[in-house]
């Protein structure tokens, strides 16, 4: 069990590292939840931001049970520009 948890943590850490090699957080915005929105819809349809990242910014909230009128913090992403070299 402990070995599984350690491997799982290592796997998720590597995924996050790869993610942040491609994207950076440009800013954050406060999003007021409206009727019929859930966390999946907000992350995938409104902001194109991973749910795990939004959860990280809203640790004090249960995002699986957000309600209209609640405000959550959304990190806004932008691509990391590749470093180019000139010869």
N, C-alpha and C positions, 0 to 999 in steps of 0.2 A: 504494500500500500504506500509506504513512504517513498520507495523508489519510483513508483508510478507518478506520484505527486511531483517529485523532483524533475522527472522527464517532461511532464506536462508543463510545468513552469518554464523549463528551458525552451520548449517548443514555442510557447506563447511569447516569450521574450525575444526569440529569434524572428518571429513574425512581426512583432512591433518594430524591431530594429530595421528590418527590410522595408516596412511601411514608411518609417521616418527617413529612410534614404531616398525615398521618392517624393514625399510630401512634407511640408512644414505647416505649422499653425500660424496663419497670418494675423488672425484676431479672433475674438470671441463675440458672440451676440447673445442677447437674451431673447428667447423665443417664448411667446405666450401661447400655450396650447389651446387650440380651438376644438369645438365639438367634432367628433369622429376621427381625430388624430390619435395615433398611438406612437410609441417610440420608433417602431420600424418605419412607419410612414414618414415621420419627421426626418429621420436619419437618411433614408434611402430616396425618398421622393422630393423632399424639400431642400435638403442641404448636401446630399451625397457625402455624408460623413459616417464612418463606421460606428455602430452601436457601442462597441467596447470603449471607444474614445469618448463618446458623449457620457457614458456611465462613469468614466474616470473623472469627468468634470462635474458630476452631480452625485457624488458618493452619498450624500445625506438623503437622497430621494430614492424611492422605489419606482424606477422608471417603467416597470411592468404595469404599474397601476396609476399612471399620471391621469389627471382630470382636467377638463376644460377650465381655463383661468390660471392654472399653474404656470410658473415661469421656469424654464430650464436654460442652462448655459450650453451653447453650441459652439464648438471650435470650428472656425472656418479655415479650410485647407487651401493651399496653393502648391503647385508642383515645385520641387526643388530644381533649379536650373542646373543642367549639367555643366561641369567645368570644361571649357574649351581651351585648347592651347593653339597658339599660332607658331608656325615654323618660319 
